[in-house]
Amino acid sequence: MSAAKEKPVASPCVSVCALDHEDVCSGCYRSLKEIGDWSDMDNAQKREVIILANQRCRDRYGD
């Protein structure tokens, strides 16, 4: 019996794609590099990017 394959982590993209002066998307709060690397990341890396993006959003707008 083979182990069940884990579902891929979904992209946090909300189709509001605009980079700020720090090359961070104002829609999903991922950096330009994170957006570009997304398809090559494993699920653990994607989860870490989402955590970082959420922190960027909180830093900008507060908790």
C-alpha positions as CSV (number, residue, x, y, z in Angstrom):
1,M,0.0,0.0,0.0
2,S,1.4,3.4,-0.9
3,A,1.1,6.5,1.2
4,A,-1.5,9.0,0.2
5,K,-0.1,11.9,-1.7
6,E,-0.4,15.3,0.1
7,K,-2.5,17.9,-1.7
8,P,-0.5,20.9,-3.0
9,V,-0.7,24.1,-0.9
10,A,-2.9,26.5,-2.9
11,S,-1.4,29.8,-4.0
12,P,-2.5,32.8,-1.9
13,C,-2.9,34.9,-5.0
14,V,-6.1,37.0,-5.0
15,S,-5.6,38.5,-8.5
16,V,-4.7,41.9,-7.1
17,C,-1.2,42.0,-8.5
18,A,0.7,45.2,-7.8
19,L,4.3,45.4,-6.4
20,D,5.2,48.0,-3.9
21,H,8.6,49.8,-3.6
22,E,10.0,46.7,-1.8
23,D,8.8,44.3,-4.6
24,V,6.0,42.9,-2.3
25,C,2.6,42.2,-3.9
26,S,-0.2,44.3,-2.4
27,G,-2.7,41.5,-2.9
28,C,-1.0,38.4,-1.4
29,Y,2.0,40.0,0.3
30,R,4.5,37.6,-1.2
31,S,7.8,39.0,-2.5
32,L,8.5,39.0,-6.2
33,K,11.0,36.1,-5.6
34,E,8.5,34.1,-3.6
35,I,6.0,34.5,-6.4
36,G,8.5,33.4,-9.0
37,D,9.7,30.5,-7.0
38,W,6.2,29.3,-5.9
39,S,5.8,26.5,-8.4
40,D,9.2,25.0,-7.5
41,M,8.5,25.0,-3.7
42,D,7.4,22.0,-1.7
43,N,4.4,22.3,0.6
44,A,6.6,23.1,3.6
45,Q,8.2,26.0,1.8
46,K,4.9,27.2,0.6
47,R,3.5,27.2,4.1
48,E,6.5,29.2,5.3
49,V,5.9,31.8,2.6
50,I,2.3,32.1,3.6
51,I,3.3,32.7,7.2
52,L,5.8,35.3,6.1
53,A,3.2,37.0,3.8
54,N,0.6,37.0,6.6
55,Q,3.2,38.7,8.9
56,R,4.0,41.3,6.2
57,C,0.2,42.1,6.0
58,R,0.0,42.4,9.8
59,D,3.1,44.6,9.9
60,R,1.5,46.9,7.3
61,Y,-2.1,47.1,8.7
62,G,-1.7,45.9,12.3
63,D,-3.1,42.8,14.0
